[in-house]
Amino acid sequence: MKKLTFRQLLVVASMLFGMFFGAGNLIFPASMGQMAGRNLWLASVGFLITGVGLPLLGVAALGVSREEGLLELSSRVGKGYGLFFTCLLYLTIGPFFAIPRCATVSYTVGIQRMLPATGQNAALAVFSLVFFGAVLFFSLRPGEILTWIGKVLNPLFLCFLAVLVLRALTAPLGSVADIDPTGSYAAAALPTGLLEGYNTMDALASLAFGIIVVHAIRGLGVEEPGEVAKSTVFAGLFSSLLMTAIYLMVTVVGAQSRGQFEASSNGGEALARIAEYYFGPAGALILAATVTIACLKTAVGLITSCGETFVKIFPHGPSYRVWAVTFCVVSFLIANLGLNAILAYSTPVLMFLYPLSIVLILLTLGGGLFGNDKTVLRWTIGCTAVAAVFDLLRTLPVQTRVFLHLEGVVTLAETWLPLCKQGFGWVLPAVIGLAVGLVLRRMRRA
């Protein structure tokens, strides 16, 4: 029976890490560090649970389930739900939000600061055109994704990142113990960190990238399902350890920077200031290279994953090549709406999708305890979905809520649904749905 060598396993883990770790994974911990200050360790625990723990569980769930991908996994609830959930998740981490964000973050953080203030819209259009041209080049060669991301782009990214982070850690701008926490990090660092981890979208991506990991492992000659599952879990574990180390270092660097700077409006600006302080004008180039490579490799992974999945969902529809081109074009158009517009509407969608993803992952990992019974799955997912709708509505932009006359609904939900104000209004309904499903299953079997 063929098994991966340790070196092959590291390459697969590097590929998985490379697809997970984009510029957002740098920006959010840097911003969290600045705001959390001396509370950064408590905030980091929350961030690592949703930003690392959940993605690891997602990869493990796909490996343990031995399913081909998210469509088959979510279809355990029902074929209709599987199709709905799979399409919505892939479009969210794909052309509607995550892929356009890769281009706009690269431009805003890495390139914009090096250009004149005038003509920024045109510059974004040119940059995003070149960016998605490169993404399409790599994406049209999905069979080579292990080499491009695992052996080329990811090591290059880590080299640039190491230069910046290690310089900052060896010559800190301040002491973390002296930095006062701000905002919600002062009184609720842990739950705020939990929600901050949502922004990475990595738990959603873990369900999407599983098919790429499985194909890469099989491409290395491993065919036995149990060994594929085992290799998938180990690759997820290795990539998670690397992500944890980088998250903690970037968070500490962000907190220390408060000894020299005020808290920035976002993590990108914070990183830009830090890079400029240590390296002067060269700092902008280092940051631009780091962020652009990070976003490029993530976008390639997302386009590849989305394209392969939609070919599977619609076997008689367009080819992979057509899907890849289409997703790149749509992503290019949305990217030119600007980063603020993308972020404003991605948060509500994440507040809806994350609870469904978390519950699906946990039900998959614990499925052996109830025989993966459809009644249990449907009741738990159904109750979670209803509550998650309220989380979506309450995080819509204010002007959108007012226009749709949703203020009354939001107030009602925050009043009667436990933990709704904290962003976890789905937890109790999910538990109730699980309990009802288990009771009905037991009654049916009695």
N, C-alpha and C positions, 0 to 999 in steps of 0.2 A: 504493500500500500504506500503510495507516494505521499511524502510529507514535505512541507516547506523547510528549507534550511533556515538557520537563525538569520543569515544575511538576507535571504529572500523575505522573511517575515519583517525585518526592519525596513526594507524597501516598500512593502505594502503599507506598513504603518506610516512611513514618511509620506506616501501618496495620500492616505486618509487624512493625516494631519494637514497636509497642504491644501486639500479641498475644504477642510473645516476652517482653517485659520486665514481669514481675510482681514482687511483693514479695520472693519468694525470690531474685530477681536482685539485690536490694539487701542482703538479710540475709547471704547466703553470702560475698560479697566483703568485707563489713564485718567479719565474724567471721574470715575468712582474714587480713585485714590485722592484726587484733589479735594473732593467734597467730603469724603469720610474722615480724612485726617487720622487722628489717633485711633479712631474706630475702624480703621481699614481692615483689621484682621477679622472682626465680626462680619463686616460687610463682605469680605472675601469668601467667608464660609458660605454665605447665601449665594454669591455669584458662582462659586465653584459647583454648588449643588445643581443649579439649573444650566450653567454654562459648560460644565465638564461631566458631572455625574449623569445627567439625563442623556446627553449624546452617547456616553458609554453604554448606558442601559439600552438605548435605541439600537445601537450596533449589535449589542448582545442579543436583544430580542429578535432581530432578524436572523442572526446566526442560529439561535436556539430553535426558532420556529421552523427552520429549514425551508422557508418559503423563498420564492424567487425574487420577491420585492414587495413594496408597500401595497400594491394592488391586491395581491393574493392575501397578504396579512390582514388588511382592513376589510376584505371581502368575507372574512370569517363572521363579521357582524351581519352582513348581507351584501348581495351583489350591488344593489343600488347605492348603499352607503359607501361601499368600497370605491366605486367609480367617482362619486361626489367628493369624498375625502381626498383621494389620490390626486384628482385634477386640481382641487383647490390648494392642496399643499404644494404641489409642484409649480403651479402658477405663482404662488406666493414667494417661494424661495427661488423662483425662476424669473421670467420676464416681467412680472408686474412690480416686484419690489427689490429682491436681493441682488439680482444681476444688474439692474440699472444703478442701484446703490454702489456697486463695485466701481462703476465708472465715475459717478459723481463724487464719491469719497476720494478716489485717486486724484481727481482734478482739484477738489476743494482743499485738500490737505497738502498734497504734494506739488501741484503745479501752479495753482492760482496765486500763491504768495510770491512767485517768481515773475509774474506778468504785471503789466500796467493795469490800473483800475478800470480803464475804458476798454470796451470791446470784449468783455468777459463772456457774453452769450455766444459770440462767434467762436471764441477760443474754446469754450466747452464743447461746442458742436464739432470742431476740428479734432479736439483731443478724443472725444467719445467715438468718433468715426474711426480713428486710428486704433483705439483701444479695442473696439469690437471687431475690427479687421483682424487683429492679432488673436482675439478669442476664437473667431471663426476658423482661422488657420489651424489652431491646435484642436478644436472641437471636431473638425472634419476628418480627424485621424484618431478616432476613439481607441483603436487598437494599440496606439502608442502612448496612451495617457499615463500608464505606469512609468514609462521612461521620462516623459516631459515633466510631470509634476513630481514624481518620487525621486528622480535622479538629477533633474536640472533646476527647475524653478524653485522648489522648496529649499534645497541647500543654499541657493543664491540668496533667497529671502532671509534665511537664518543668519547668513554672514553679515548682511547689512544691518539686521536687527541687533545682532550681538555687538557691533561697533557702537551703536547708540546707547543701548541699555547698560552695557558693562562700563562705559565711560561715565554714565550718570551715577551708577551705584558706587564706583570707586572715588567719586568726588561729589558727594551729596550736597544739594542746595539747602538742606535744612534737616532738622530732626523731626521724625514722625511724631514723637511724643509731644512736641510743642505746637502741633497743628490742630486747631479747633475744628471739629466736624461742622458742616453746614447743612441746612435744609433737613430733609427727613432722615439723613444719616445721623443726626444728633440724638434722636430719640428712638429710631427704629432702623438701625443699621442692617440687621439681618434680613428682615422682610424686604427692605429696599434693595439690598444686594440680590435677593432672589429674583425680583422683577427685572433688575438690570441685566441679569443673565438671559432673560427672554430675548433681548435685543440682538444677541449674537445669532439667533435663529438656528443654532447648532443642533438642538434637539429635533427640530423639523428636518434639518439636513441629514441627520443620522439615519432617519427612515428612508431618505431619498438616495443617499450614497451607498446604502447596503448592496444594491444590485451591482454597482461598479466594483466594490471590493470582492464580491463573490466571483464576478467574471474575471477579475485580475488573478485571484487565487487559482481558479480553474485553468486560466491561461498558462499558469506555471506548472500545470500537470496534475494538480490535486483534484480528484473526481469523487472520492467517497464522501457522502453528505456529512457524516459525523466529523470528518477531518476538516472539511470546508468550514463547518460551524465553529470548530475549535480554533482554526486559524483566524477566522473573522473576529472572534472575541479577543484573541491575543493581540491582533493588530489594533483593535479599538483601545485596549488597555495601554499599549505602548504610546499611542498618539495622545491619549488622555493625560498621561504622566508628563509629556512634553508640554502640552497646553497648560497644565497646572503650573509648571515652573515659570513659563513665560507670563501668564496672567499675574502671578504673585510679584514677579520682578517689575512689570510695567506698573502695577498698582502702587508699589513702594516708590518707584521713581516719580509717579504722579503726585503722591502725597508729599514727598521731599521737596518737590518744586515749589510748593506753597511757601517755603522759606525765602524764596526770591520773588515769586509772582503772586498776584491775586488769582483766584480760581477763574479759569477760562470758561467761555460760553459753551465749549464742547471739547472733547478729548483730542480732536484733531489740532485745534489751536494750541492746546497744552503741549502736545508733542512737538509742534512746530517751534514754540518758544524754547522748549528744552534743547532741541537740536541746534537752534540758532545760538543759544547761550554757550554751548560747549564747542561748537565747530564753526561759528560765524556763518558766512555765506555758504560754505561747504555743507553746513548742516541741512540747508534746504535741499540740496542735491541728494544727500544721504537719505533724508526722510522721503523725498519724492520717489527714489528708487525702491525703498523698503515698502512703502504703501502701494505703489503701482504693481510691483511684483506680487505682493500679497493678494491684491484684488484680482489680478490677471489669472492666477492659478485657481482661485476660488470660482471665478466666472467660468473658466474652462470646465471645471468639474460639474458645475450646475447645468451648463448647456448640454454637456454630454449625458448627464443623468436624465434631464428633462426629455431630450430627444429620444433616448432609448426607451423611456417609459411610455411616451405617447405613441411610439411605433407599436409597442406591445398592446396598449389600450385600443388602438385603432389599426389593426393589422392590415386592413384593406384600404387604409388611408395613405397619406403622404409618406415618402421615404424618410429615413433618418436625416439625410442631407437637407431635404426641404424643411423639416422641423428645425434643424439647427440654424439654417439661414433665417427662417421666420422669427425664431426666438431672439436672434441677434438684432434683427431689424426692429422688432417691438421694443426690446431693451434699449436700443439706441434712441428711439423716439421718447420713451418715458424718462430716460436719463436726462434729456434736455429740458424737462420740466423743472429740474433743480432738486437739490438734496432736501430742502425744507418740505417741499410738497410730497416727496416720497416718504419721508419720516412721519409726516403728519397722519397719513392714512395707513401706514404699515403697522403702527402700534395697535389700533383696534382689531385688525385682522389677526395679529399675533395673539392678542388676548382671547380670541375665539379659538384659534387653532391649537395653541399650546395645551390647554386643558384636555382637549380631545386626544392630542398626541401622548401626553403624559399617561392618561388613563389607558390608552391602547397599549403602550409599552408595558405598563404594570400588569395589565390583564394577560398579555402574552407571556411575560416571565412567570406569572403565577397560574397560568392556564391549566397546568397539570392538576392543580388542587380541585378544580371543578370541571375537568374534562373538556375545557374550551367550549362549554355549553353556550349555545346561541342565546338562550333566554337571559343568562347572566350578562353576556356581552351587550345585548341590546338594551337591557334596562339600565346598565351602568353608563353606557355611551349616551343613551337617550336623555337621561337626567342631567348628565354633564353638559350636553349640547344646549339644553334649554337655559341652564344657568350661565353658560359661556356667552350666550347672546346678550345678556345684560352687561357682561364685562365689555363686550364689543361696543354696545351703545354708549356706555358711560365714558369711554375713552375716545370717542369721535371728537374731532375739532369742535370747539364751542359753537362756531357759526353754523356748522352742519347740524348739530343737535337742536339749535334754536329754529333753524329753517324747517326741520322735520318735526318740530313740536314734541321732542323727546324728553324734555326736562322733567315732566311729571313722572314718566316711566322710570327715569334714572333715579329720581328722589325716592320713589316707592321701593326700588330694588335695594338702594343703599340703606333704607330704613328697616326692611324686613328680612333681607338675605344676609346671614352672618358672614363676616369677612369680605363683603362686597367692596367696601371702601378701600380695603387693603389690596384689592385685585385678586382675591382668592374666593370669590363667591361661589365658585363651582365645587369646592371641596365637599361641603356637607351634602349637596344633592348627589354627588358621585357616590358617596358612602351609602346614602339611602337607596340609590339605584342598585348598588351591589348587593345590599341586604335583601331587597325585594327579589332580585334575580335569584339569589341563593335559596330563599324561602320557596319560591315557585318551583325551582328545580327539585328541591327536596320533596315537595308535595307531589310532584309529578312522578317521582321515583318510588314514592311510598306505596 
